[in-house]
Amino acid sequence: MASVAATSPATFYVVGLRSSARFPPHSSSRSPRFFVPPILSSSSPSPFTESSSPERYRRDSWAYATSEPAVPLSTPRVCDKENEIALQLPELKRLLETLKAARRAGGGGGQGGRPGIVALVGTGPGDPELLTLKAVRAIERADLILYDRLVSNDVLNLVRGNARLLYVGKTAGYHSRTQEEIHELLLNFAEVGANVVRLKGGDPLVFGRGGEEMDFLRRQGIKVIVIPGITSASGIAAELGIPLTHRGIANSVRFLTGHSRNGGTDPLHVTEHAADPESTLVIYMGLSTLPGLTAKLMNHGLSPKTPAVAVERGTTPLQQTVFAELKDLVAEVRQAKLVSPTLIIIGGVVSLSPLWHRSSEEDLAAHMHLAT
């Protein structure tokens, strides 16, 4: 890969951090940016379920059994939500009737005629080895699994062969199901005694709308259990060797959503309180609003030299990471062409990563100076 000329002593890219490549020693001199070859090339298939990926249609093929899709399931398709739901309805109804019959006969999906249980299961940021044992057991017991886009393919490969999988993921510009439709699917199948698992990336109660689903189901009399997952902030920070809190640098950590109103570019929740030099900021879903986010933080007093990192597809073989000072982060993320999902961490603790180019002693001193 061609080298790139340095533009900032605090900026470099790391692609495929999970490789065994060795990093050059720290130096107090001007550090060039550098690339570490990724485990997989950027043209490799996404580790997650993209809306038109062939893997999605192979997993969900049971739902199209009585209505042949317009194109083969192995071929990526243009997303057409209304058509897809219409194609799936006959088999969804058939499965419901089968479960109802089993319940009347006393089988009830293993619930003895009682309503089933819905498990909201967090799968972590992507690496299947970060799953909890409780999550694995819930997946193995499931009759029906409703899964999101950011549940990795490696995690979905753990599902037993006779379980039914149904994609209900969302991405910018395409929601395969509305939140209300997801609620109804969970309710309908739980009511006939099925063991239903709602698989979510990260933790189901951290920007995962798990609270909304839990509240809806409990109000309908359905038992809900929550199996936490390693949220992306924790999993990715650990992958990079970044402590989210550190004595003398960060005494708190704050999780923010980077979402904007009506798909705009202005982040919702950035105030002067977020620009605390003694706190670590972690921004989920903030790629499209990053320019507004960094500008607001600096306008509210956060130093332009604050260390920051943006991580695409963290903990997967396609992980790509951009370290930069806050003032340079937007330009460097654009140059690296990061895509969703990307997590952003801002704060002095970022400089403690062994991948940050300056020595920890230098950055500790610099951050303590900025905070005073």
C-alpha positions as CSV (number, residue, x, y, z in Angstrom):
1,M,0.0,0.0,0.0
2,A,1.4,3.4,-0.9
3,S,2.6,5.6,1.9
4,V,0.9,8.8,2.7
5,A,2.7,12.0,3.6
6,A,2.2,13.2,7.2
7,T,0.0,16.3,7.9
8,S,-0.2,16.2,11.7
9,P,2.0,14.6,14.3
10,A,-1.1,13.3,16.1
11,T,-2.7,11.6,13.2
12,F,-2.3,8.1,11.7
13,Y,-4.5,5.3,10.4
14,V,-4.5,1.7,11.5
15,V,-6.3,-0.7,9.3
16,G,-7.0,-4.2,10.6
17,L,-5.7,-3.7,14.1
18,R,-6.4,-7.4,14.9
19,S,-3.4,-8.4,12.7
20,S,-0.1,-9.5,14.1
21,A,1.8,-6.6,12.5
22,R,4.4,-5.0,14.8
23,F,4.3,-1.2,15.4
24,P,7.3,1.1,15.3
25,P,8.5,2.4,18.7
26,H,7.3,5.8,19.9
27,S,9.3,8.8,18.9
28,S,9.2,12.4,20.0
29,S,10.0,13.4,16.4
30,R,7.3,14.1,13.9
31,S,5.5,10.8,13.3
32,P,4.3,9.8,9.8
33,R,0.9,8.2,9.3
34,F,1.1,4.6,8.5
35,F,-1.0,1.7,7.4
36,V,-1.1,-1.8,8.9
37,P,-2.4,-4.3,6.3
38,P,-5.9,-5.5,7.2
39,I,-6.7,-9.1,7.9
40,L,-9.3,-8.9,5.1
41,S,-9.3,-6.5,2.2
42,S,-11.8,-3.6,2.0
43,S,-13.6,-5.5,-0.7
44,S,-14.3,-8.5,1.6
45,P,-17.9,-9.1,2.5
46,S,-19.2,-7.1,5.5
47,P,-19.0,-8.9,8.8
48,F,-22.6,-7.7,9.5
49,T,-25.9,-8.3,7.7
50,E,-26.3,-5.6,5.1
51,S,-29.8,-5.0,3.8
52,S,-29.2,-6.8,0.4
53,S,-26.5,-9.3,1.4
54,P,-26.9,-12.9,0.1
55,E,-26.4,-14.2,3.6
56,R,-29.5,-12.5,4.7
57,Y,-31.7,-14.2,2.1
58,R,-30.1,-17.6,2.7
59,R,-30.8,-17.3,6.4
60,D,-34.4,-16.1,5.9
61,S,-35.2,-18.4,3.0
62,W,-37.8,-20.3,5.0
63,A,-39.9,-17.1,5.0
64,Y,-40.1,-17.1,1.2
65,A,-40.9,-20.8,0.8
66,T,-44.4,-20.2,-0.6
67,S,-43.6,-17.0,-2.5
68,E,-40.6,-17.1,-4.8
69,P,-38.6,-13.8,-4.7
70,A,-38.3,-12.0,-7.9
71,V,-34.6,-12.9,-8.0
72,P,-32.6,-15.8,-6.6
73,L,-31.9,-15.6,-2.9
74,S,-28.2,-15.8,-3.5
75,T,-28.2,-12.6,-5.4
76,P,-28.2,-9.2,-3.7
77,R,-31.5,-7.3,-4.3
78,V,-32.7,-3.8,-4.3
79,C,-34.5,-3.3,-1.0
80,D,-38.3,-3.2,-1.4
81,K,-39.8,-3.4,2.1
82,E,-43.5,-3.7,1.1
83,N,-42.8,-6.5,-1.4
84,E,-40.5,-8.4,1.1
85,I,-43.1,-8.3,3.8
86,A,-45.8,-9.5,1.4
87,L,-43.6,-12.4,0.4
88,Q,-42.9,-13.3,4.0
89,L,-46.5,-13.2,5.3
90,P,-47.7,-16.6,4.1
91,E,-44.9,-18.5,5.9
92,L,-45.1,-16.3,9.0
93,K,-48.8,-17.1,9.2
94,R,-48.0,-20.8,8.6
95,L,-45.4,-20.8,11.4
96,L,-47.9,-19.1,13.8
97,E,-50.5,-21.7,13.0
98,T,-48.0,-24.6,13.6
99,L,-47.1,-23.2,16.9
100,K,-50.7,-22.6,17.9
101,A,-51.5,-26.2,17.0
102,A,-48.6,-27.4,19.1
103,R,-49.8,-25.3,22.0
104,R,-53.4,-26.7,21.8
105,A,-51.8,-30.2,21.8
106,G,-49.9,-29.3,25.0
107,G,-46.6,-28.6,23.4
108,G,-46.8,-24.8,23.3
109,G,-43.2,-24.3,22.1
110,G,-42.0,-25.9,25.3
111,Q,-44.1,-23.6,27.6
112,G,-46.9,-26.1,28.4
113,G,-49.6,-24.0,26.9
114,R,-48.4,-20.8,28.5
115,P,-47.2,-17.7,26.6
116,G,-43.6,-17.9,25.5
117,I,-40.7,-15.8,26.7
118,V,-38.9,-13.0,24.8
119,A,-35.2,-12.7,25.4
120,L,-33.5,-9.4,24.5
121,V,-30.0,-10.6,23.8
122,G,-26.9,-8.4,23.3
123,T,-24.3,-9.9,21.0
124,G,-21.5,-7.4,21.6
125,P,-19.7,-5.4,18.9
126,G,-19.0,-8.2,16.4
127,D,-16.4,-10.7,17.7
128,P,-18.4,-13.9,18.6
129,E,-15.9,-14.7,21.3
130,L,-17.3,-11.7,23.2
131,L,-20.7,-13.4,23.6
132,T,-21.7,-14.4,27.1
133,L,-22.5,-18.0,27.9
134,K,-26.0,-17.0,28.8
135,A,-26.4,-15.4,25.3
136,V,-25.2,-18.5,23.6
137,R,-27.6,-20.7,25.6
138,A,-30.5,-18.4,24.7
139,I,-29.6,-18.5,21.0
140,E,-29.4,-22.3,21.1
141,R,-32.9,-22.6,22.7
142,A,-34.7,-20.2,20.4
143,D,-37.6,-21.1,18.1
144,L,-37.6,-17.7,16.3
145,I,-34.8,-15.2,16.2
146,L,-35.4,-11.6,15.1
147,Y,-32.0,-10.1,14.3
148,D,-30.6,-6.7,13.6
149,R,-28.1,-5.5,11.0
150,L,-25.2,-5.2,13.5
151,V,-25.4,-8.8,14.7
152,S,-22.3,-10.3,13.1
153,N,-22.4,-13.2,10.7
154,D,-20.1,-15.2,13.0
155,V,-22.7,-14.9,15.8
156,L,-25.6,-15.9,13.5
157,N,-23.6,-19.0,12.5
158,L,-24.2,-20.3,16.1
159,V,-28.0,-20.6,15.6
160,R,-29.2,-24.2,15.6
161,G,-30.4,-25.6,12.3
162,N,-34.1,-25.8,13.0
163,A,-34.6,-22.3,14.4
164,R,-36.2,-19.6,12.3
165,L,-34.3,-16.4,11.6
166,L,-35.9,-13.2,10.4
167,Y,-34.0,-10.0,9.6
168,V,-35.6,-6.9,11.1
169,G,-32.6,-4.6,10.8
170,K,-32.4,-0.9,10.0
171,T,-29.9,1.2,8.2
172,A,-29.9,4.8,6.8
173,G,-32.7,5.1,4.3
174,Y,-34.0,1.5,4.8
175,H,-35.9,0.0,7.7
176,S,-36.9,-3.5,6.9
177,R,-39.6,-3.3,9.7
178,T,-40.9,-0.3,11.7
179,Q,-40.4,-0.5,15.4
180,E,-44.2,-1.1,15.8
181,E,-44.0,-4.0,13.4
182,I,-41.2,-5.5,15.4
183,H,-43.2,-5.2,18.5
184,E,-46.1,-7.0,16.9
185,L,-43.9,-9.9,15.6
186,L,-42.4,-10.4,19.1
187,L,-45.9,-10.3,20.7
188,N,-47.6,-12.6,18.2
189,F,-45.0,-15.4,18.4
190,A,-44.6,-15.1,22.2
191,E,-48.4,-15.4,22.6
192,V,-48.4,-18.9,20.9
193,G,-45.7,-20.2,23.2
194,A,-42.5,-19.7,21.2
195,N,-39.1,-19.0,22.7
196,V,-38.4,-15.8,20.9
197,V,-34.9,-14.2,20.9
198,R,-34.4,-10.6,19.8
199,L,-30.8,-10.4,18.8
200,K,-29.1,-6.9,18.9
201,G,-25.6,-5.8,18.4
202,G,-23.8,-4.4,21.5
203,D,-26.0,-4.2,24.5
204,P,-29.8,-4.2,24.0
205,L,-30.3,-1.4,26.5
206,V,-27.7,1.0,25.2
207,F,-29.1,2.8,22.1
208,G,-30.7,-0.5,21.1
209,R,-34.4,0.4,21.7
210,G,-34.5,-2.6,24.0
211,G,-36.3,-0.5,26.6
212,E,-39.1,0.2,24.2
213,E,-39.6,-3.5,23.3
214,M,-39.4,-4.6,27.0
215,D,-42.0,-2.0,28.0
216,F,-44.4,-2.9,25.2
217,L,-44.2,-6.7,25.8
218,R,-44.5,-6.4,29.6
219,R,-47.6,-4.3,29.2
220,Q,-49.1,-7.2,27.1
221,G,-48.3,-9.7,29.8
222,I,-45.3,-11.3,28.1
223,K,-42.3,-12.3,30.2
224,V,-39.1,-10.6,29.0
225,I,-35.6,-11.4,30.1
226,V,-32.6,-9.2,29.2
227,I,-29.2,-10.7,28.5
228,P,-26.7,-7.9,28.4
229,G,-24.0,-7.7,25.8
230,I,-20.6,-6.0,25.8
231,T,-21.5,-2.6,24.4
232,S,-19.3,-1.3,21.6
233,A,-17.7,1.4,23.8
234,S,-16.3,-1.3,26.1
235,G,-15.4,-3.9,23.5
236,I,-13.7,-1.5,21.1
237,A,-11.9,0.5,23.8
238,A,-10.5,-2.8,25.2
239,E,-9.5,-3.8,21.7
240,L,-7.5,-0.6,21.3
241,G,-6.1,-0.6,24.9
242,I,-8.0,2.5,25.9
243,P,-9.2,2.8,29.5
244,L,-12.5,4.7,29.4
245,T,-11.7,6.1,32.8
246,H,-8.3,6.7,34.3
247,R,-7.2,8.4,37.5
248,G,-6.0,11.9,36.8
249,I,-7.3,12.0,33.2
250,A,-11.0,10.9,33.1
251,N,-13.2,10.6,36.1
252,S,-16.4,9.8,34.1
253,V,-17.5,8.5,30.7
254,R,-20.5,9.7,28.7
255,F,-22.3,7.8,25.9
256,L,-23.9,10.0,23.3
257,T,-26.0,9.2,20.3
258,G,-24.8,11.0,17.1
259,H,-28.2,10.8,15.6
260,S,-29.8,14.0,14.3
261,R,-33.4,15.1,13.9
262,N,-34.9,14.0,10.6
263,G,-31.7,12.7,9.1
264,G,-29.9,16.0,9.2
265,T,-26.2,16.7,10.0
266,D,-26.7,18.5,13.3
267,P,-26.1,16.2,16.4
268,L,-28.9,16.2,18.9
269,H,-27.2,16.1,22.3
270,V,-24.0,18.2,22.4
271,T,-24.0,20.9,25.1
272,E,-21.3,22.6,27.1
273,H,-21.5,19.8,29.7
274,A,-20.3,17.3,27.0
275,A,-17.1,19.4,26.5
276,D,-15.6,18.3,29.8
277,P,-11.8,17.7,29.5
278,E,-12.0,15.3,32.5
279,S,-14.6,13.1,30.9
280,T,-14.5,10.5,28.1
281,L,-17.0,10.9,25.3
282,V,-18.2,7.9,23.3
283,I,-20.4,8.7,20.3
284,Y,-22.5,5.9,18.8
285,M,-23.9,6.4,15.2
286,G,-22.1,9.7,14.9
287,L,-20.4,9.4,11.5
288,S,-22.8,11.6,9.5
289,T,-22.9,14.3,12.3
290,L,-19.2,14.3,13.1
291,P,-18.5,17.7,11.6
292,G,-21.2,19.4,13.7
293,L,-20.2,17.4,16.7
294,T,-16.5,18.3,16.7
295,A,-17.3,21.9,16.0
296,K,-19.7,22.2,18.9
297,L,-17.3,20.5,21.3
298,M,-14.6,23.0,20.4
299,N,-17.0,25.9,20.5
300,H,-17.9,24.8,24.1
301,G,-14.3,24.9,25.1
302,L,-12.9,21.4,24.5
303,S,-9.3,21.7,23.3
304,P,-8.7,21.2,19.6
305,K,-5.7,19.0,20.6
306,T,-7.9,16.5,22.5
307,P,-7.0,13.0,21.4
308,A,-9.7,11.2,19.5
309,V,-10.3,8.0,17.5
310,A,-12.9,6.7,15.1
311,V,-13.3,3.0,14.7
312,E,-15.2,1.3,11.9
313,R,-16.5,-2.3,12.3
314,G,-14.7,-2.6,15.6
315,T,-13.5,-6.1,16.9
316,T,-14.1,-7.7,13.5
317,P,-11.5,-8.6,10.9
318,L,-12.4,-5.5,8.9
319,Q,-11.8,-3.1,11.7
320,Q,-10.4,0.2,10.5
321,T,-9.2,2.9,12.9
322,V,-8.3,6.6,12.6
323,F,-6.5,8.3,15.4
324,A,-6.3,12.1,15.3
325,E,-6.5,15.3,17.4
326,L,-10.1,16.6,17.6
327,K,-9.4,19.4,15.2
328,D,-8.2,17.0,12.5
329,L,-10.6,14.1,13.1
330,V,-13.2,15.0,10.4
331,A,-10.7,15.5,7.6
332,E,-8.9,12.2,8.5
333,V,-12.1,10.2,8.7
334,R,-13.1,11.5,5.3
335,Q,-9.7,10.6,3.9
336,A,-9.9,7.1,5.3
337,K,-13.5,6.8,3.9
338,L,-14.9,5.2,7.0
339,V,-18.4,3.7,6.8
340,S,-21.1,2.7,9.3
341,P,-20.9,1.3,11.9
342,T,-18.3,3.7,13.3
343,L,-17.7,4.4,17.0
344,I,-16.0,7.6,18.1
345,I,-14.1,8.1,21.3
346,I,-12.9,11.5,22.4
347,G,-10.8,12.3,25.5
348,G,-7.4,12.2,27.0
349,V,-7.6,8.5,27.6
350,V,-7.3,7.9,23.9
351,S,-3.6,8.9,24.1
352,L,-3.0,5.9,26.5
353,S,-3.6,3.4,23.7
354,P,-0.4,1.7,22.6
355,L,-1.4,2.6,19.1
356,W,-1.3,6.4,19.8
357,H,1.9,7.7,18.3
358,R,3.3,9.7,21.3
359,S,4.5,8.4,24.5
360,S,2.1,8.0,27.4
361,E,4.2,10.3,29.6
362,E,4.1,13.1,27.0
363,D,0.4,12.8,26.6
364,L,-0.4,12.6,30.3
365,A,1.5,15.8,30.8
366,A,-0.1,17.5,27.9
367,H,-3.6,16.5,29.0
368,M,-3.1,17.5,32.6
369,H,-2.0,20.9,31.2
370,L,-5.1,21.2,29.0
371,A,-7.4,20.3,31.9
372,T,-6.0,23.0,34.2
